[in-house]
């Protein structure tokens, strides 16, 4: 698994979008038991925080110590620095495994072996992600030109799985039908720009060119933004049950 998010982990915790409560409630209803969950690639612990309301114990792992240093503390969340593909957890330990906005970075085969090893019989796995947001009819074309043309060459190849809404990842589980979800926020322009600067392609552009491409984008959207704008993110959810 690649570590692209240790740098700027404080910005990641501050600016990245969160998932709606309805998503966690739905996932929870699909679990046969609610004893222990594993939030893999937890980052700053945003998913683990919500899981802690539904499960007695949450193990939250990430390869980035910097990300974990920004993680949300809670008495029943236990953080540890471990790779997704090889953990110290016992066999058949978890009722649920979650991966939020990260599975595209994994070694799929090795991770799925580990997920199957640590999941209980009839345990479930939830692969969660979000795609390119929408703002307004006049701003969206500017954002898409930035996404595809300006920083498009700087995305890692794995980004394609998000563009394909996680429908093309391997998923060796008994799939569970899921409803549609989205997350909607009202953001200032400063918050929106802070979010864009957490994108791995923006970081790579800056590293290779010595300039921040978000500055030009800001000049283009400033006259259109106003005080705040509603931002809508489509959510992707692949939910499956362990096949015995």
C-alpha positions as CSV (number, residue, x, y, z in Angstrom):
1,X,0.0,0.0,0.0
2,X,1.3,3.5,-0.9
3,X,1.6,6.2,1.7
4,X,0.7,9.4,0.0
5,X,-1.0,11.2,2.9
6,X,1.5,11.4,5.8
7,X,2.5,14.8,4.4
8,X,-0.2,17.4,5.4
9,X,-2.0,15.0,7.7
10,X,-3.4,18.0,9.7
11,X,-5.0,19.4,6.5
12,X,-6.4,16.0,5.7
13,X,-8.2,15.9,9.1
14,X,-9.5,19.4,8.7
15,X,-10.7,19.5,5.1
16,X,-11.6,16.0,4.0
17,X,-15.4,15.3,3.7
18,X,-17.1,13.0,6.1
19,X,-19.8,10.4,5.4
20,X,-23.5,10.8,6.5
21,X,-24.8,9.0,9.6
22,X,-27.3,7.1,7.3
23,X,-24.4,5.3,5.7
24,X,-23.1,3.9,9.0
25,X,-26.6,3.0,10.2
26,X,-27.2,1.0,7.0
27,X,-23.9,-0.8,7.3
28,X,-24.6,-1.6,10.9
29,X,-27.9,-3.2,10.2
30,X,-26.2,-5.6,7.8
31,X,-23.8,-6.9,10.5
32,X,-25.0,-10.1,12.3
33,X,-23.1,-9.0,15.5
34,X,-21.7,-5.8,16.8
35,X,-18.8,-6.9,18.9
36,X,-15.7,-5.8,17.0
37,X,-15.0,-3.9,13.8
38,X,-11.8,-3.1,11.9
39,X,-11.4,0.2,10.1
40,X,-8.5,-0.3,7.7
41,X,-6.5,2.7,6.5
42,X,-8.3,4.7,9.1
43,X,-6.4,7.9,8.4
44,X,-7.6,10.4,11.0
45,X,-10.2,8.0,12.3
46,X,-13.3,9.6,10.8
47,X,-14.9,6.2,10.0
48,X,-13.7,4.6,13.2
49,X,-15.4,7.4,15.2
50,X,-18.8,6.6,13.7
51,X,-18.2,2.8,14.0
52,X,-17.6,3.3,17.7
53,X,-21.2,4.2,18.2
54,X,-22.3,0.8,16.7
55,X,-19.6,-1.7,17.8
56,X,-18.2,-2.5,21.2
57,X,-14.6,-2.4,20.0
58,X,-13.1,-0.8,16.9
59,X,-9.5,-1.6,15.8
60,X,-8.3,1.2,13.5
61,X,-5.1,0.8,11.5
62,X,-3.0,2.9,9.1
63,X,0.5,2.8,7.7
64,X,0.9,6.5,8.4
65,X,2.0,7.5,11.9
66,X,1.4,11.1,11.0
67,X,-2.2,10.4,10.1
68,X,-2.7,8.4,13.3
69,X,-1.4,11.4,15.3
70,X,-4.4,13.4,14.1
71,X,-6.9,10.6,14.9
72,X,-10.0,11.1,16.9
73,X,-9.5,9.6,20.5
74,X,-12.2,7.4,21.9
75,X,-12.2,4.8,24.7
76,X,-13.3,1.9,22.5
77,X,-11.1,2.8,19.4
78,X,-7.7,1.2,19.4
79,X,-5.2,2.7,16.9
80,X,-2.2,0.9,15.5
81,X,0.3,1.4,12.7
82,X,-0.1,-1.7,10.5
83,X,-0.3,-2.4,6.7
84,X,-3.7,-3.5,5.4
85,X,-2.2,-6.6,3.9
86,X,-0.6,-8.0,7.0
87,X,-1.9,-7.5,10.6
88,X,-1.5,-9.0,14.0
89,X,-5.2,-9.6,14.5
90,X,-6.4,-13.1,15.3
91,X,-8.4,-15.3,12.9
92,X,-12.2,-14.8,12.7
93,X,-12.1,-11.8,14.9
94,X,-14.2,-9.1,13.2
95,X,-17.9,-8.7,12.5
96,X,-17.1,-5.9,10.1
97,X,-14.2,-4.6,8.0
98,X,-14.4,-1.1,6.5
99,X,-12.1,0.7,4.1
100,X,-12.9,4.4,3.4
101,X,-11.4,6.1,0.3
102,X,-8.4,3.9,0.3
103,X,-8.8,0.4,-1.2
104,X,-7.5,1.6,-4.6
105,X,-4.1,1.9,-3.0
106,X,-4.1,-1.7,-1.7
107,X,-2.6,-5.0,-3.0
108,X,-6.0,-6.4,-3.6
109,X,-5.1,-10.1,-3.5
110,X,-3.1,-9.9,-0.3
111,X,-5.6,-7.6,1.5
112,X,-8.6,-9.8,0.6
113,X,-6.8,-12.8,2.0
114,X,-6.2,-10.8,5.3
115,X,-9.8,-9.6,5.4
116,X,-11.1,-13.1,4.9
117,X,-8.7,-14.5,7.6
118,X,-9.8,-11.9,10.2
119,X,-13.5,-11.8,9.4
120,X,-15.9,-14.1,11.3
121,X,-18.2,-16.4,9.5
122,X,-20.9,-14.3,7.9
123,X,-18.9,-11.1,8.7
124,X,-19.2,-8.3,6.2
125,X,-16.9,-5.9,4.4
126,X,-17.7,-2.4,3.4
127,X,-15.7,-0.6,0.7
128,X,-16.6,3.1,0.9
129,X,-15.5,6.0,-1.3
130,X,-16.6,9.3,-2.8
131,X,-16.2,10.7,-6.3
132,X,-15.7,14.1,-7.9
133,X,-18.0,16.6,-6.3
134,X,-20.4,19.0,-7.9
135,X,-20.9,22.7,-6.9
136,X,-22.9,24.6,-9.5
137,X,-23.4,24.7,-13.2
138,X,-21.0,27.6,-13.7
139,X,-18.3,26.3,-11.4
140,X,-18.4,22.6,-12.2
141,X,-16.8,22.9,-15.7
142,X,-13.9,24.8,-14.2
143,X,-13.3,22.1,-11.6
144,X,-13.5,19.4,-14.2
145,X,-11.0,21.1,-16.5
146,X,-8.7,21.4,-13.5
147,X,-9.3,17.7,-12.5
148,X,-8.8,16.1,-15.9
149,X,-6.5,18.5,-17.7
150,X,-4.4,20.5,-15.3
151,X,-3.6,17.9,-12.7
152,X,-4.9,14.8,-14.6
153,X,-1.4,13.7,-15.6
154,X,-0.3,13.8,-11.9
155,X,-2.9,11.3,-10.6
156,X,-1.5,7.9,-9.8
157,X,-2.9,5.1,-12.0
158,X,-4.9,3.7,-9.0
159,X,-7.1,6.8,-9.2
160,X,-9.0,5.2,-12.0
161,X,-10.8,2.9,-9.6
162,X,-12.5,6.0,-8.0
163,X,-13.3,7.5,-11.4
164,X,-15.0,4.1,-12.1
165,X,-16.9,4.3,-8.8
166,X,-15.2,1.2,-7.4
167,X,-17.2,-0.9,-9.8
168,X,-14.1,-2.4,-11.4
169,X,-12.2,-3.4,-8.3
170,X,-12.1,-7.1,-7.6
171,X,-14.6,-8.0,-4.9
172,X,-14.6,-11.7,-3.9
173,X,-17.5,-11.5,-1.5
174,X,-21.3,-12.2,-1.6
175,X,-22.5,-8.8,-2.6
176,X,-25.3,-7.1,-0.7
177,X,-27.5,-4.6,-2.5
178,X,-27.1,-1.0,-1.2
179,X,-29.1,2.2,-1.5
180,X,-27.6,5.4,-3.0
181,X,-25.9,7.8,-0.6
182,X,-24.4,11.3,-1.0
183,X,-22.8,13.8,1.4
184,X,-23.7,17.5,1.1
185,X,-21.8,20.3,2.8
186,X,-21.9,24.1,2.7
187,X,-18.3,25.4,2.4
188,X,-16.5,28.7,2.2
189,X,-14.1,29.1,-0.8
190,X,-11.2,28.8,1.6
191,X,-12.4,25.5,2.9
192,X,-12.9,24.2,-0.6
193,X,-9.4,25.2,-1.6
194,X,-8.0,23.5,1.5
195,X,-9.8,20.3,0.4
196,X,-8.3,20.5,-3.1
197,X,-4.8,20.9,-1.6
198,X,-5.2,17.5,0.1
199,X,-5.4,15.8,-3.4
200,X,-2.4,13.6,-4.1
201,X,-2.2,14.9,-7.7
202,X,-2.0,18.5,-6.4
203,X,0.8,17.6,-4.1
204,X,2.6,15.8,-6.9
205,X,2.1,18.8,-9.2
206,X,3.6,21.1,-6.6
207,X,6.6,18.8,-6.0
208,X,7.4,18.5,-9.7
209,X,6.7,22.1,-10.8
210,X,7.4,24.2,-7.7
211,X,4.0,26.1,-8.0
212,X,0.5,25.5,-6.7
213,X,-2.1,24.9,-9.4
214,X,-4.9,25.7,-7.0
215,X,-4.0,29.4,-7.1
216,X,-5.0,29.7,-10.7
217,X,-8.2,27.8,-10.0
218,X,-9.0,30.1,-7.2
219,X,-8.7,33.1,-9.4
220,X,-11.2,31.5,-11.9
221,X,-13.8,30.6,-9.3
222,X,-13.5,33.6,-7.0
223,X,-16.1,35.8,-8.9
224,X,-18.5,32.9,-9.0
225,X,-18.3,31.6,-5.4
226,X,-20.0,34.1,-3.2
227,X,-19.8,33.6,0.6
228,X,-20.5,29.9,0.6
229,X,-21.5,27.1,-1.8
230,X,-23.2,23.8,-1.4
231,X,-20.8,20.9,-2.3
232,X,-22.3,17.5,-3.2
233,X,-20.2,14.3,-3.2
234,X,-21.5,11.0,-4.6
235,X,-20.7,8.1,-2.3
236,X,-19.7,4.6,-3.5
237,X,-20.5,1.6,-1.4
238,X,-19.6,-2.0,-2.1
239,X,-20.9,-4.2,0.7
240,X,-20.3,-7.9,0.8
241,X,-20.5,-10.9,3.1
242,X,-17.6,-13.4,3.7
243,X,-18.1,-16.5,1.5
244,X,-17.4,-19.5,3.7
